[in-house]
Amino acid sequence: MASIKRSHILLLSVPFLLLIPFIGMQISDEVNWSTFDFLVMGVLLIMLALSIELTLKIFKSNKARLIFIGLILFLFFLIWAELAVGVFGTPFAGN
């Protein structure tokens, strides 16, 4: 029962996190997201939430959980940075 609640909380947090750039767009002209940007970030956040939930279900050791969740977060932030500013200059980021 607890994992069902946790997964629902993780998935329901995605729209609330996407409200941050949406509100930023209303306040400032410097935040300029398209519908595609919201879609991509929504998919990334859902994948992040589901992979964290899967990691918590698979691994029972707190050390293993911490390592794999840290790795997942690292990969998420790398993809996010590449999409945002093109850190590595790949075609993935539109460069």
Buried (B, 14 or more C-beta within 10 A) or exposed (E): EEEEEBBEEBBEEBEEEBEEBEEEBEEEEEEEBEEEBBEBBBEBBEBBBEBBBEBBEEBEEEEEBEEBBEEBEEEBEEBBEBBEEBEEEEEEBEE
